[in-house]
Amino acid sequence: MVLAPAAAAAASAAPAELPPALSVSAAFERLSDLTVADPRPMAGYSRSRFPHWAQQGRGCDTREVVLARDGEDVKQDEQCRAVSGAWYSEYDGREFTSASQIDIDHMVPLAQAWRSGADVWSDDRRRRFANDLEGPQLIAVSAASNRSKGDQSPDQWRPPLRSYWCTYSRAWVDIKSRYALTVTEPEMEALTEMLGTCDLTEGE
């Protein structure tokens, strides 16, 4: 087995560093601009409508790219699989040394996006959403926290670590804004509360 270090820029992020998050002021502004609407029906939804873990080059799929980006001292085999490294789960503060214990969470879950407007997207747009490495849509976290979250919005689930609420809410608003997705009234209220935990200079 040939082991190779992950890309240098991606192998030293511990704790994980998402793509630059919105400033607090920008997050409040974008949140106020989002359309408030009731959830759309789930008719026709399946995860396969969001083709995810697409190939990203060098034989790496999206999952492996995020594992490398969010881990520390990540080593990959010739098939780009993470075979060693260390990961810190921002949601619950747990640490891991096995990639098998890590899930890649969609910040705005696929089913949540469907209920917020992605039901009318093209398959290509849904693919881009599910593999978005440019915005803060993907993060490596503990499998337990990801599965606890499921497809719930911030009024239904929040990271157990309150210290992460600021980053989480800014990232959620960023993604909803980038993709022109709607929010429910309870979701907007929860995001406003979570943004209220921020230092006003965060993200500036």
LUMRO-622490 format. One line per 10 residues: their letters; for each residue z, y negated, x of C-alpha. Coordinates in pm, 1 decimal. Last residue first. Layout:
# LUMRO-622490
A) Z Y X ~ ...
END
This chain:
# LUMRO-622490
EGETLDCTGL) 985.4 -4039.5 -1485.5 ~ 1043.5 -3677.1 -1585.6 ~ 1413.8 -3726.3 -1642.7 ~ 1514.0 -4096.1 -1640.9 ~ 1655.4 -4088.6 -1994.3 ~ 1899.5 -3814.3 -1896.4 ~ 1817.8 -3558.4 -2157.1 ~ 2049.1 -3410.6 -2424.4 ~ 1885.6 -3628.8 -2690.2 ~ 1560.8 -3443.7 -2631.1
METLAEMEPE) 1737.3 -3143.3 -2785.0 ~ 1836.7 -3338.4 -3096.0 ~ 1485.8 -3476.6 -3142.5 ~ 1343.2 -3128.3 -3094.1 ~ 1575.3 -2989.9 -3361.8 ~ 1480.8 -3263.8 -3608.6 ~ 1111.1 -3208.3 -3543.1 ~ 1148.9 -2833.6 -3599.3 ~ 1342.0 -2891.2 -3923.4 ~ 1058.5 -3117.8 -4048.9
TVTLAYRSKI) 789.7 -2868.4 -3951.9 ~ 560.1 -2931.2 -3658.4 ~ 180.8 -2941.5 -3639.0 ~ -43.4 -2846.5 -3348.7 ~ -272.3 -3099.2 -3182.5 ~ -323.5 -2872.8 -2879.1 ~ -194.3 -3108.5 -2612.8 ~ 68.3 -3248.8 -2852.8 ~ 220.1 -2913.3 -2943.3 ~ 214.0 -2819.3 -2575.1
DVWARSYTCW) 386.4 -3138.7 -2459.3 ~ 640.6 -3125.5 -2742.5 ~ 742.4 -2774.8 -2638.5 ~ 760.4 -2872.5 -2269.6 ~ 979.9 -3175.0 -2343.8 ~ 1202.3 -2959.1 -2566.3 ~ 1244.8 -2690.8 -2301.2 ~ 1309.1 -2937.8 -2019.3 ~ 1588.1 -3109.0 -2214.5 ~ 1728.8 -2786.6 -2356.4
YSRLPPRWQD) 1769.0 -2629.6 -2012.9 ~ 2130.5 -2741.4 -1961.4 ~ 2212.3 -2584.9 -2300.1 ~ 2162.0 -2244.6 -2140.0 ~ 2128.9 -2003.4 -2435.1 ~ 1771.4 -2129.2 -2476.4 ~ 1713.4 -2244.1 -2834.9 ~ 1615.6 -2047.3 -3144.0 ~ 1560.1 -2126.3 -3513.6 ~ 1523.7 -2506.2 -3515.6
PSQDGKSRNS) 1349.0 -2471.5 -3177.4 ~ 1070.3 -2250.7 -3319.7 ~ 1088.0 -1872.4 -3339.5 ~ 811.1 -1632.6 -3236.2 ~ 1038.1 -1392.5 -3047.1 ~ 1329.3 -1582.8 -2895.9 ~ 1550.4 -1277.3 -2851.9 ~ 1253.3 -1096.8 -2699.0 ~ 1205.8 -1370.6 -2443.4 ~ 1576.4 -1385.7 -2367.1
AASVAILQPG) 1601.5 -1010.0 -2306.6 ~ 1283.0 -993.8 -2098.5 ~ 1432.8 -1249.5 -1864.4 ~ 1210.1 -1547.9 -1800.5 ~ 878.5 -1628.2 -1630.2 ~ 723.6 -1938.7 -1784.7 ~ 394.7 -2017.3 -1958.1 ~ 305.4 -2318.3 -2174.1 ~ 406.5 -2600.3 -1939.9 ~ 48.3 -2727.2 -1901.6
ELDNAFRRRR) -221.2 -2633.5 -1651.8 ~ -169.7 -2257.7 -1646.0 ~ -278.7 -2204.0 -2007.4 ~ -350.6 -1833.6 -2061.0 ~ -263.2 -1800.0 -2431.8 ~ -395.8 -2147.1 -2512.8 ~ -723.3 -2087.9 -2331.1 ~ -773.2 -1760.2 -2517.0 ~ -696.6 -1932.1 -2848.9 ~ -960.8 -2192.0 -2767.7
DDSWVDAGSR) -1213.7 -1917.9 -2694.4 ~ -1128.4 -1732.8 -3014.9 ~ -1216.6 -2048.5 -3209.0 ~ -933.8 -2231.4 -3379.3 ~ -859.5 -2226.9 -3753.8 ~ -547.7 -2008.4 -3732.6 ~ -430.7 -2221.0 -3439.6 ~ -293.8 -2476.5 -3685.7 ~ 84.8 -2462.1 -3676.6 ~ 133.4 -2115.7 -3828.3
WAQALPVMHD) -99.2 -1973.6 -3564.3 ~ 87.3 -2164.8 -3293.4 ~ 411.9 -2003.8 -3405.6 ~ 243.7 -1663.0 -3393.3 ~ 133.5 -1728.9 -3036.1 ~ 470.3 -1857.6 -2921.8 ~ 502.6 -2218.5 -2804.1 ~ 661.9 -2169.9 -2462.1 ~ 458.6 -1850.9 -2421.0 ~ 703.0 -1636.4 -2229.2
IDIQSASTFE) 607.8 -1424.2 -1931.2 ~ 855.0 -1137.8 -1932.2 ~ 1066.5 -1029.2 -1636.1 ~ 1263.1 -709.0 -1595.0 ~ 958.3 -522.8 -1461.2 ~ 921.6 -794.4 -1197.6 ~ 1229.9 -656.4 -1022.8 ~ 1465.1 -874.9 -818.5 ~ 1633.2 -1051.2 -1108.3 ~ 1863.5 -1345.9 -1170.1
RGDYESYWAG) 2013.5 -1456.0 -1502.3 ~ 2063.1 -1820.1 -1601.2 ~ 1985.2 -1767.6 -1970.6 ~ 1666.9 -1959.9 -2045.5 ~ 1582.7 -2060.0 -1688.7 ~ 1548.5 -1699.8 -1576.0 ~ 1568.8 -1692.0 -1196.6 ~ 1327.0 -1458.1 -1020.3 ~ 1335.6 -1283.4 -684.7 ~ 1057.4 -1097.0 -509.1
SVARCQEDQK) 908.5 -754.1 -472.8 ~ 616.3 -549.6 -601.7 ~ 431.8 -825.1 -785.0 ~ 98.3 -669.3 -877.4 ~ -205.9 -836.0 -723.5 ~ -402.9 -509.4 -705.5 ~ -373.0 -501.4 -325.2 ~ 3.5 -532.4 -359.4 ~ 193.6 -854.9 -417.4 ~ 499.0 -997.7 -243.8
VDEGDRALVV) 703.0 -1275.3 -406.3 ~ 939.2 -1462.1 -175.5 ~ 1070.5 -1666.8 -469.0 ~ 938.6 -1641.5 -822.0 ~ 793.0 -1884.3 -1074.0 ~ 447.1 -1921.5 -923.6 ~ 412.1 -1557.1 -823.4 ~ 522.0 -1424.6 -1161.5 ~ 298.8 -1687.5 -1324.7 ~ -9.0 -1569.1 -1133.1
ERTDCGRGQQ) 76.5 -1205.2 -1206.7 ~ 92.6 -1270.5 -1581.0 ~ -234.9 -1465.2 -1578.2 ~ -430.9 -1180.8 -1422.2 ~ -489.7 -1138.3 -1051.3 ~ -788.3 -950.6 -909.6 ~ -844.4 -1230.8 -659.7 ~ -942.7 -1450.2 -958.5 ~ -764.1 -1559.7 -1277.7 ~ -830.8 -1260.0 -1503.2
AWHPFRSRSY) -696.8 -1307.2 -1853.8 ~ -340.0 -1216.0 -1939.5 ~ -399.5 -1309.6 -2300.6 ~ -663.9 -1272.1 -2568.6 ~ -513.5 -1472.2 -2859.0 ~ -660.3 -1303.3 -3169.8 ~ -526.5 -979.5 -3020.2 ~ -176.9 -1106.5 -3096.4 ~ -255.6 -1058.8 -3465.1 ~ -285.5 -1307.0 -3748.1
GAMPRPDAVT) -526.4 -1269.1 -4039.9 ~ -285.9 -1399.3 -4303.7 ~ 11.4 -1566.9 -4133.8 ~ 12.1 -1858.1 -4377.4 ~ 45.2 -2217.0 -4246.8 ~ 391.0 -2356.0 -4185.9 ~ 467.2 -2676.9 -4377.4 ~ 348.1 -2998.7 -4219.2 ~ 464.7 -3280.7 -3994.5 ~ 182.7 -3419.4 -3782.4
LDSLREFAAS) 285.1 -3507.1 -3428.3 ~ 290.0 -3875.8 -3330.0 ~ 670.1 -3906.1 -3333.1 ~ 689.7 -3613.1 -3092.9 ~ 440.7 -3781.0 -2863.3 ~ 658.0 -4090.0 -2835.4 ~ 981.5 -3897.2 -2787.8 ~ 813.9 -3685.0 -2519.6 ~ 672.3 -3992.6 -2346.8 ~ 1019.0 -4149.7 -2330.4
VSLAPPLEAP) 1170.1 -3828.9 -2193.2 ~ 900.9 -3797.2 -1928.7 ~ 652.8 -3521.1 -1994.5 ~ 681.3 -3214.0 -1777.8 ~ 499.5 -3158.4 -1450.5 ~ 369.1 -2799.9 -1436.9 ~ 667.8 -2568.2 -1467.7 ~ 901.2 -2525.6 -1175.0 ~ 1093.4 -2200.4 -1174.2 ~ 1432.4 -2194.1 -1007.0
AASAAAAAAP) 1326.2 -2100.1 -752.4 ~ 966.3 -2201.4 -689.1 ~ 889.1 -2074.1 -341.0 ~ 596.5 -1839.1 -391.8 ~ 349.5 -2058.9 -576.4 ~ 238.2 -2308.6 -314.2 ~ 220.2 -2033.7 -55.0 ~ -2.9 -1812.2 -265.6 ~ 173.6 -1482.3 -314.3 ~ 253.9 -1288.0 -2.1
ALVM) 48.3 -977.4 60.6 ~ 147.4 -614.3 59.9 ~ -99.3 -338.8 135.7 ~ 0.0 0.0 0.0
END
